């Protein structure tokens, strides 16, 4: 499995969260998504998702968290 980078955006800025293998970055992304989703209402969770290499979490009607695993 190749190298990867995990990026995160809160809708205002983009930052690097981690570098490592694709599997490591996916695990970190899933954990971050699940941790943040604990505080989100069911209505917004229905519209959110965490898939293989990307995740979108609608925090409320205005804020959105986005994660993306980029493989290289």
Protein Blocks (a to p, Z undefined) as FASTA:
>chain_A
ZZddddddehlaccdfbgcdfklmmmmmmmmmmmmmmmpcfklmmmgccdfkbccddfbl
mbccddddddZZ
